[in-house]
Amino acid sequence: MTTSPAPRPVARIALVGDRSPHVASHTRIPVLLDALAARDGLVLDAYWIPTGEARAAAASGTLARFDGVWVLPGSPYADADGALAAIRVAREEGIPFLGTCGGFQHALLEYARTVCGLTDAPHAEDDPGAADPLIVPLACSLVGHEGLVRTEPGSLAEAALGAERSVERYHCAYGPSPRHLPVLAAHGLRLSGHDEDGAVRVVELPGHPFFLATLFQPELAGDGTKPHPVVRAFAASAVQRAAGYPVAGPPS
């Protein structure tokens, strides 16, 4: 008698962002979902949550029932507070989290405001007249650029990438102000990836099952049919959570 293979666990993923056919990373999502299932056996049931609905989803507990939260590019968001609320739920509830480009920027904002006490930390894209923003225009825009990223040894970033160095694609014009980064690090956020000039490009949260944010956009790697290692690592953590197994945390 033969036995049927056990069904593969399906992870429910919240894709937080203002979906648009004009944002390249958004149009990549269906291709990535198909490739993750076909190539890696990682089946994701993805739901788009506009930032204008994310605050209510966070407050009602809806977001906490997902197996993963991915805050996607596309800023300025229709409701930046909605994006911040989604990040906070993932961070506090131990839900696998990935933030890319705008998601990276807002992960820093959420941590600065909620954990570090910088309650008014602004984003220059939303508040161009702010005197001391946390997120500032980059000296050189990275829209359409590629660049080297070096990860810290023993970090989640290194484990997810599977390498200490990689060349990554960007489509952004804003990044963190170096002035505020020591405060974030002093409160426990790990600055785990940098460019050749030492500018922060990846952050993570030690002790969290999977919390990773990148200024680069891993969803734009190649043509999407071979998912970037960071996307695979996030998907694997979400599927592991869906299966009821403890999600492996960052390396010690």
VENVEN-V749440 format. One record per pair of residues at least 24 apart in sequence whose ideal C-beta (glycine too) atoms are under 7 Angstrom apart, sorted by the first residue. I is the first residue (numbers start at 1). J is the second residue. Records with the same first field share a line. If there is no record, write none. Layout:
# VENVEN-V749440
I->J, J
This chain:
# VENVEN-V749440
8->41, 43
9->239, 242, 243
10->43, 45, 242
11->44, 45, 67, 68, 238, 239, 241, 242
12->45, 47, 66, 67, 242
13->44, 45, 46, 66, 67, 68, 70, 238
14->47, 49, 63, 66, 69, 86
15->46, 47, 48, 49, 70, 72
16->49, 51, 54, 69, 70, 71, 72, 83, 86
17->51, 71, 72, 74
18->50, 51, 74, 77, 78
19->48
20->74
23->73, 74
24->171, 220
25->72, 73, 100, 217, 219, 220
26->72, 74
28->219, 220, 224
31->224, 225
32->219, 224, 227, 231
35->224, 225, 226, 227
36->227, 232, 235
39->226
40->232
42->232, 235, 236, 239
44->235, 238
50->78
51->77, 78, 79, 82, 83
52->78, 79, 82
53->82
54->79, 82, 83, 85, 86
55->79, 81, 82, 85
58->85, 86, 89
63->89
64->89, 93
66->95
67->96, 238, 241, 242
68->95, 96, 234, 237, 238
69->95, 97
70->98, 234
71->99, 103, 106
72->100, 103
73->100, 101, 102, 103, 171, 217
74->102
75->102, 105, 125
76->125, 126
77->102
80->106, 123, 126
84->109, 110
88->114
91->205, 208, 211
94->208, 209
96->209, 210, 234, 237, 238, 241, 247
97->210, 211
98->212, 234
99->213
100->214, 217, 218, 219
101->171, 172, 215, 217
103->213
104->213, 214, 215
105->135, 174
107->203, 213
108->134, 135, 176, 184, 203
109->134, 135
111->184, 189
112->180, 184
115->187
116->183, 184, 187
118->183
124->174
125->174
133->177
134->176, 177, 180
135->174, 175, 176
136->174, 175, 177
137->173, 174
138->173, 174, 175
141->173
142->170, 172, 173
143->171, 172, 173
144->171
145->170
147->195
148->195, 196
149->193, 195, 201, 202, 216
150->193, 194
151->192, 193, 202
152->192
154->251
155->190, 192, 204, 250, 251
156->192, 204, 212, 250, 251
157->192, 193, 202, 204, 212
159->251
160->212, 229, 230, 233
161->229, 230
162->229
168->216
169->216, 217, 220, 221
170->215, 216, 217
171->217, 220
172->215
175->199, 215
176->200
204->250
206->250
207->249
208->249
209->237, 247, 249
210->234, 237, 247
